[in-house]
């Protein structure tokens, strides 16, 4: 981790004489000697930040430390956590530099380091005698911690504080953690501890409670693109904006990964005949990363939604032939599915700057044709498919099977269409969710969720208790009370009345209930107050004895009714024929089509990918 570059990336510097440059000493870099030319330093090390002024994306941490340093409330131990390459080690060194900064007119710790202090070079290069860096991944035992415990007694040699930086602290053994506790809780005044870890959950809470914790966040795509653009300008390399965006996305919020990818991209795009003309284009980045053209991802997704399996497999093979990674193709399709879902739910998603105008128009058209239930199901299947392809011996073959599965299901008719077709005695036909004609490879394989037919008495829709529109609500039944609290969005009271109480007696102005064990103790008083306020008359709510003749809870009554409906549906000849036609199908729910005009199942009601049997 010593070679990591953090998300604490450097701001673009326009005047090297006024601001600290990318290099620690500032100013223009000296031309390398012939001996140095062979010792190339990668961008991830060359452009490491050296002060808090250079940090990007960690404003919360900088603000906290700035206030602490200004007020003299500096903690004795710091815990830095975040994912790989997020900036933990570099931030620790900057913090150690700030604690020991000695410059012109500076007499104490400060985060305002306008010039190079007496100890700055040695600290940032990890060679200062009073700033001890320890890799806990290789030094995990109690013996290593014992050395620290014995050395903290001695004053620093030249610096203001003796600073211990322990990297990957979660790798320490239990004995090492226990041995460190006492010293960490009450260290000498001249000692500071700085810990860094990627696995914060593995650090004992006894250690965390003794530290001031900072969570270093990932860089956004815009922040990382800006950093890569500034670095490429310093390196005199022309990089397309689209290429910068691709690199930033591939870096996944890590400046170290982003700069490493930029290094690789420069080498990939270098012209052996003219080394001075370095240009990095989007096509080169896609080729380097194995990314498919985004327009072709739209084409592939459209073919799948039409149920054209042959066309989809042909498009996949064409992308694979030009170097597209099957896992990346599925990941891009998952991103597209997520974006289309957001388009249907959040109008502002259409303004995504990462999408071109053509892609936005095409995405809007696709989102308008695809229902949420199809998009949610495709999303689940893609997530499962990515895991399968990653572990497959032949990724391209596994990817094709994932596409077959998606097209086979998305091309199938809805459960309501199946029931209507079976009622009419006709053959089951496929229906495309996008409205386009079906291809040659799809077929219906949706889990049967809704069944038709039950006795006329069972299918009568339950009347919904109405709440009076007058200023004073009227309650004729206990169900009216429950409906009132549902309309008022008083979820706590509604849930308690439905599942937490049994009704003993109900009459105007008086309710007698029998609360269950998990019902809040103040249910009677709270219910009385709310009903009195809502109706304008006094309501008395009393608690019945355990021996009172109480009716089942409304939830229990509903469950009994649902079980009866399901049993009635299972006995229906049409349902039995449907189950026989689709092996592995099962009755999940029974709904009355006359109870609602909208038969489309809710988003949360749709089965996830694990619930769907594609092998039956």
URLINWO-V561670 format. One line per field, one symbol per residue. ss: DSSP state (H for helix, E for strand, C for the rest). burial: # if it has 9 or more other ideal C-beta (glycine too) atoms within 8 Angstrom, else .. A space follows every 10 residues. Layout:
BEGIN
ss = ???
burial = ???
END
This chain:
BEGIN
ss = CCCCCCCCCC CCCCCCCCCC CCCCCCCCCC CCCHHHHCCC CCHHHHCCCC CHHHCCCCHH HHHHHHHHHH HCCCCCEEEE ECCCCCCHHH HHHHHHHHHC CCCCCCCCCC CCCCCCCCCH HHHHCCCCCC EEEEECCCCC CHHHHHHHHH HCCCCCCCCC CEEEEEECHH HCCHHHHHHH HHHHHCCCCC EEEEEEECCH HHCCHHHHCC CEEEECCCCC HHHHHHHHHH HHHHCCCEEC HHHHHHHHHH HCCCHHHHHH HHHHHHHHHC CCCCCCCCEE CHHHHHHHHC CCCHHHHHHH HHHHHCCCHH HHHHHHHHHH HCCCCHHHHH HHHHHHHHHH HHHHHCHHHH HCCCCCHHHH HHHHHHHHHC CHHHHHHHHH HHHHHHHHHH CCCCHHHHHH HHHHHHHHHH CCCCHHHHHH HHHHCCCCCC CCCCCCCCCC CCCCCCCCCE ECCCCCCCCC CCCCCCCCCC CCCCCCCHHH HHHHHHHCCC HHHHHHHHHC EEEEEEECCE EEEEECCCCC CCHHHHHHHH HHHHHCCCCE EEECCCCCCC CCCHHHHHHH HHHHHHHHHH CCHHHHHHHH HCCCCCCCEE CCHHHCCCCC CCHHHCCCHH HCCCCC
burial = #..####### ..#..#..## #.##.#.... .......... .######### ########.. ##.######. ...#..#### ##..###### ########## #.#..#..## #.#...#.## ####.#.#.# ##.###...# ##.###.##. ##...#..## ########## .#...##.## #.##..#... ########.# ..#...##.# #.##.####. #.######## ###.#.#.## ..######.# #.######## ######.##. .......#.# ##.####### ##...##### ########## ###.###### ...####### ####.##### ####....## ........## .###.##.## .######### ######.##. .#..##.### .######### ###.#####. ##.....#.# ####...##. ##.####### ##.#...##. ....#.#... .##.#..#.# ######...# ..######.# ####.....# ######..#. ..##.###.# ##.##...#. ##.#...#.# ..##..#..# .#.###.### .#.######. .#..#.#..# .#......#. .....#..#. .#....
END
